[in-house]
Amino acid sequence: MGGWTFASRILGLLRDMATTNLLGASVFHDVFVVVLKIPNVFRRFFAEGAFSQAFIPIYKSLISKNKETEASAFLNSLLGLMITVLFFFTVAALIFAPIFIFFFAPGFYFDSETKSLAVEMLRIMFPYLALISLVSFAAGIQNSHNSFSVPAATPLIFNFTLIIFAVFASKFFEIPVFALAWGVLLAGFLQLLLQMFPLTRIGIIPKIAFDFKNQHIRRFGLLILPAILAGGVAQINLLIDTFLLHFYHLVAQLGLYVSDRLIQFPLGVFAIAIGTVLLPNLTQHFANENLLEFKSTLMKGIKLVIFIGIPSSLGLAIFGYQILEMLFQRGAFTANDVMMANLGLQMFTIGLPFFMLMKVLVPCFFAQQNTKTPLYVAILSLLINIILNYLFAFYLGFGHYGLALGSSLAAVVSVMILLMILSFEKLIFISLDFIKFIFKISVATLLMVLYLLAVTDLVNFSIFNGMFYVISILLVICVAALIFLLASYVLGIRPKDLYQ
């Protein structure tokens, strides 16, 4: 799974390179990013986090107890419910697209040309929500059967399709950004089509049923409501950041978007992948009342995220400018854009280990069918983020990177609260071995940091051009990773300590 996720994130960076090269810091790029965010916000509301967090604990529990008939009836009824809701919601969005633009991007609404562009693009792209929601349904089934490869590989299709449309199909459009809009829709169809193969292999093809009185559907409704609200709080957080960004220049908006995309690389490759695997395993241990395995699995997930998150955070903080320059400084994306993106990146790196820990800690609660605790913590995080956004971005005048700092510090507080709750419930325990593990990680990271500081101080990367520049940057990254891994090994950290 990790390999597919890694490949997807690499292709995602190439996709961002292609789109920024095509559109640069322009109103077209801004409209595309914001309009794509609208179905993605609702996808995260309903399809990904909330859906899997409510669906997998119920379905995995049924198949773990060999209740195949009940599990099948639950799948069929849930598919019928999803199709009904998605149909009416998509039709409403197509009809009331201008209202969606008003709420998500008021700056677009009051400019007639930009509003017209945004509305037309939204009507093309919004059906992607229905398609990707059904993809999430299929992925949840596969994950519950411990099949993770195809769901992890699915985003490759999205990224590859958008690259093709950005590089080649855009030449056939009078307004190139519309190529990306149609690319999003096609990618949704292709992603859904791919799910048919693993479902056939597992032997589970749900049939549409409309038995909404099914007891497990009712249980699903009780679980998903707090999960939607918790996910909704996170998305409101995102929308607030998006809204506040409209007070800044387009370069600042693009800079924060690009820096967030780079942070999403370690977050998506490792933390989200780990959380995806953890949820069905923790659910099974909880259903079987195997508390020792539950605790052990959770602690190994925490240790693995820390092992990756701390060096990733400091590595990006020190060497992030060069990475951004290598990936994005071409075409319409200028050196000034790189500088603005790096300001946001520096602030995001503060929160990176905590963003990653969130992806591991929250599934622990959902595995116990406890969706209320993450909701309360998410609401508190929202309030903290709003206060910090105002403090840093406006009162102290940090600008766009103040929003990144606010998000990072809100994540720190959220993780601390979740850890205290888990400690109170005796699901985690800070042992002497764990303290030693943190110390070893810190020493290994320090050696890597000293190397990166020396390289950035002594090497003038501007003397390299083209492919030599790319190779030099990649070589520095590889050597830094090797130093960290070798130091960790010498200090006694073994793979079995992390994931076996």
Secondary structure, DSSP 8 states (H G I E B T S, - for coil): -HHHHHHHHHHHHHHHHHHHHHH-SSHHHHHHHHHHHHHHHHIIIIISHHHHHHHHHHHHHHHHTT-HHHHHHHHHHHHHHHHHHHHHHHHHHHHTHHHHHHHH-HHHHTSHHHHHHHHHHHHHHTTHHHHHHHHHHHHHHHHHTT--HHHHHHHHHHHHHHHHHHHTGGGG-SSTHHHHHHHHHHHHHHHHHHHHHHHHHHT--------TT-HHHHHHHHHHHHHHHHHHHHHHHHHHHHHHHTTS-HHHHHHHHHHHHHHHHHIIIIIIHHHHHHHHHHHHHHHTT-HHHHHHHHHHHHHHHHHHHHHHHHHHHHHHHHHHHHHH-STT--HHHHHHHHHHHHHHHHHHHHHHHHHHHHHHHHHTT--HHHHHHHHHHHHHHHHHHIIIIIIS--THHHHHHHHHHHHHHHHHHHHHHHHHTTS----HHHHHHHHHHHHHHHHHHHHHHHHHHH--GGG--HHHHHHHHHHHHHHHHHHHHHHHHHTT--GGGTT-
